[in-house]
């Protein structure tokens, strides 16, 4: 496997995870189905000859081949080696470009050439036959380009970490990869509540805030329990008071009912003894 390392503007790149040992990626172009090409390519290494038709047998080793689908034809688009450059000379966080030159001759336009434009994105993407397309550059015929949005196009200073859901994500899914002009280097810019080189840790301020919220919750819970207990005690005391009051009234009624009736005079005068003559 050829070297897959590249460094520029305090940014380092490693494309080795995209290398397909003993194989190749096969991608279509944007022409209609009656006159289209298939491109067999590899990253940081040659295309395995077993992945190519017989028409490519005399083309030698290469990192990219163009195979016609409507007749037997094969062109080598790039020899081994490759040259690295930044997609944006002022912002290494945008991604990296890998260009393979030294392909078969294309007449007056020179040799054929193939370019990988690897755009830094938070996705583990590889060249796919039905999702990516190879385009021939209008300004330079026989120069072909494949744009791929992939996490492997990001500088290694933007670290990959575990997200809260347990997935491997760029900046742990809690930040973005960008160029820090003050430091002169790319890195993860974490969202407000996160910190660390891969944005995987909760910031100290957020942790203190969470602790304060937790403590406030405990205090509020204790206060609520105390109020509830006081309310229950008040209701019990009120019930006992009413019970005693009703019992006292009931006892008075019983005493009154058990007392004999007082005698009374028909004249309404005082009651006395009757004397016999």
C-alpha positions in Angstrom: 0.0 0.0 0.0 1.3 3.4 -0.9 1.7 6.1 1.7 -1.6 7.6 2.8 -0.3 10.3 5.1 -0.4 14.0 4.4 0.3 17.1 6.4 -0.3 20.8 5.8 -1.1 23.9 7.9 -0.7 21.9 11.1 -3.3 19.4 9.9 -2.6 15.7 9.3 -4.6 13.3 7.2 -4.6 9.5 7.0 -6.6 7.9 4.1 -5.5 4.3 4.9 -8.9 3.2 6.2 -10.2 3.8 2.6 -7.6 1.5 1.0 -9.2 -1.7 -0.3 -6.6 -4.5 -0.1 -7.0 -7.0 -2.8 -10.0 -5.2 -4.4 -11.4 -2.0 -5.8 -14.3 0.3 -5.7 -16.6 0.4 -8.8 -18.4 3.7 -9.5 -20.5 4.7 -12.5 -20.5 8.0 -14.3 -23.3 10.4 -15.2 -23.9 9.4 -18.8 -27.0 7.5 -19.8 -27.1 3.7 -19.6 -26.5 3.2 -23.4 -23.1 4.9 -23.4 -21.6 4.9 -19.9 -18.4 4.0 -18.2 -17.5 2.2 -15.0 -14.6 3.4 -13.0 -12.6 0.9 -10.9 -10.5 2.8 -8.4 -8.6 2.3 -5.2 -7.1 4.7 -2.5 -3.4 4.6 -1.7 -2.8 1.5 -3.8 -3.4 -0.3 -7.1 -6.6 -1.8 -8.3 -6.6 -5.6 -8.0 -6.3 -7.0 -11.7 -8.9 -9.6 -10.8 -11.4 -6.7 -10.5 -10.8 -5.7 -14.1 -12.0 -7.1 -17.5 -9.6 -8.7 -20.0 -9.4 -5.4 -21.9 -7.3 -3.9 -19.1 -4.7 -6.7 -19.0 -2.1 -4.7 -21.0 -2.6 -1.4 -19.2 -0.3 -2.2 -16.3 -0.8 -1.4 -12.6 -2.8 1.7 -11.7 -4.9 3.3 -9.1 -7.9 4.1 -11.4 -9.3 2.6 -14.6 -12.1 3.6 -17.0 -14.0 0.6 -18.5 -16.5 1.1 -21.3 -19.8 -0.7 -21.0 -20.9 -0.7 -24.6 -17.7 -2.1 -26.1 -14.4 -3.6 -24.9 -12.3 -0.7 -23.9 -10.1 0.1 -20.9 -8.0 3.1 -20.0 -5.6 3.6 -17.1 -6.5 6.9 -15.5 -3.7 7.1 -12.9 -0.5 5.4 -12.1 0.6 4.6 -8.5 1.8 7.2 -6.1 -0.5 10.1 -6.0 -0.2 13.7 -4.9 -2.0 15.3 -1.9 -3.3 18.8 -1.6 -5.9 20.7 0.5 -9.3 21.2 -1.0 -9.1 24.8 0.4 -5.7 26.2 0.8 -6.9 28.5 3.6 -9.0 25.9 5.5 -7.6 22.4 6.0 -10.9 21.4 7.8 -12.7 21.4 4.4 -10.9 18.2 3.3 -8.1 16.8 1.2 -7.5 16.0 -2.4 -5.6 13.0 -3.8 -4.6 13.2 -7.5 -3.3 10.3 -9.6 -1.5 11.4 -12.8 0.4 9.5 -15.4 -2.5 7.7 -17.0 -2.9 6.7 -20.6 -2.4 9.4 -23.2 -5.4 11.4 -24.3 -3.9 13.0 -27.4 -3.4 16.8 -27.4 -4.8 17.2 -23.8 -2.0 15.1 -22.3 -2.2 12.1 -20.0 -5.4 11.0 -18.3 -5.8 11.8 -14.6 -8.0 10.9 -11.7 -8.7 12.9 -8.6 -10.4 12.0 -5.2 -11.9 15.0 -3.5 -12.5 13.9 0.0 -14.8 16.4 1.8 -14.8 16.4 5.6 -18.2 15.2 6.8 -19.4 13.3 9.9 -20.2 10.1 8.1 -18.3 6.8 7.5 -18.7 6.9 3.7 -16.8 4.9 1.0 -17.1 5.1 -2.8 -20.3 3.4 -3.8 -21.5 2.4 -7.3 -25.0 3.9 -6.9 -24.4 6.9 -4.6 -21.3 8.6 -6.0 -20.5 9.6 -9.6 -17.3 10.2 -11.5 -17.3 13.3 -13.6 -15.0 14.4 -16.5 -13.9 18.0 -16.0 -15.2 20.2 -18.7 -12.1 22.6 -18.5 -9.7 19.7 -18.8 -10.8 16.7 -20.9 -9.7 13.3 -19.8 -9.3 14.6 -16.2 -11.8 12.8 -14.0 -13.0 13.5 -10.4 -14.8 11.7 -7.7 -16.2 13.8 -4.8 -16.7 11.8 -1.6 -18.1 13.1 1.7 -16.4 11.1 4.4 -15.0 11.3 7.9 -11.7 10.1 6.5 -11.4 13.4 4.7 -11.2 15.3 8.0 -7.9 16.2 9.6 -6.9 13.9 12.5 -6.8 16.8 14.8 -10.6 16.6 14.7 -10.9 13.5 16.8 -13.4 10.7 16.5 -15.1 9.7 19.7 -18.1 7.9 21.2 -21.4 9.8 21.1 -24.0 9.6 23.8 -25.7 6.8 21.8 -22.5 4.8 21.7 -21.7 5.5 18.0 -18.3 6.6 16.7 -18.8 10.2 15.5 -16.6 13.1 14.5 -16.1 15.2 17.6 -18.2 12.6 19.4 -21.3 14.2 17.7 -21.0 17.1 20.2 -19.1 19.6 18.0 -17.9 20.5 14.6 -14.5 20.2 12.8 -13.2 23.7 11.9 -10.0 25.7 11.5 -8.9 27.7 14.6 -7.3 30.8 13.2 -5.9 31.8 16.6 -4.0 28.5 17.0 -3.4 28.1 13.3 -4.6 24.5 13.4 -7.9 22.5 12.9 -9.7 20.9 15.8 -13.1 20.2 17.3 -15.2 23.2 18.3 -17.5 21.8 21.0 -21.1 22.7 21.6 -21.8 24.7 24.7 -22.2 21.9 27.3 -19.2 19.8 26.1 -15.4 20.0 26.3 -12.2 18.1 25.5 -10.3 17.4 22.3 -13.0 15.1 21.0 -16.0 16.9 22.8 -16.8 13.8 24.8 -16.8 15.3 28.3 -19.2 17.6 30.0 -17.8 21.0 30.7 -17.0 21.9 34.3 -19.6 24.7 34.2 -22.2 22.3 33.0 -21.3 19.8 35.6 -21.6 22.4 38.4 -24.9 23.4 37.0 -26.1 19.8 37.0 -25.0 19.4 40.6 -26.8 22.6 41.6 -29.9 21.4 39.8 -29.7 18.0 41.5 -29.2 19.6 45.0 -32.1 22.0 44.3 -34.2 19.1 43.4 -33.4 17.3 46.7 -34.1 20.4 48.8 -37.4 21.0 46.9 -38.4 17.4 47.5 -37.6 17.6 51.3 -39.6 20.8 51.6 -42.6 19.2 49.8 -42.4 16.2 52.1 -42.3 18.5 55.2 -45.3 20.5 54.0 -47.2 17.3 53.2 -46.4 15.9 56.7 -47.6 19.1 58.4 -50.8 19.0 56.4 -51.5 15.4 57.4 -50.8 16.3 61.1 -53.1 19.2 60.9 -55.9 17.1 59.4 -55.4 14.4 62.1 -55.5 17.1 64.9 -58.7 18.6 63.5 -60.3 15.1 63.3 -59.4 14.3 66.9 -60.9 17.7 68.0 -64.1 17.1 66.2 -64.4 13.6 67.6 -64.0 14.8 71.2 -66.5 17.6 70.6 -69.1 15.2 69.2 -68.5 12.7 72.1 -69.0 15.4 74.7 -72.3 16.5 73.1 -73.4 12.8 73.0 -72.7 12.3 76.7 -74.7 15.4 77.7 -77.7 14.1 75.7 -77.5 10.7 77.4 -77.5 12.3 80.9 -80.4 14.5 80.1 -82.4 11.5 78.7 -81.7 9.4 81.9 -82.9 12.1 84.5 -86.5 11.7 86.0 -89.0 14.4 85.0 -89.7 17.2 87.7 -93.3 17.3 89.2 -95.4 20.3 88.4 -98.5 22.1 90.1 -101.8 22.5 88.3 -102.1 26.0 89.6 -98.8 26.8 88.7 -97.8 27.6 92.3 -95.3 26.0 94.5 -95.6 22.4 95.4 -96.2 21.6 99.1 -97.7 19.1 101.5 -101.6 18.6 101.8 -102.9 19.0 105.4 -105.9 16.9 106.5 -108.7 18.5 108.6 
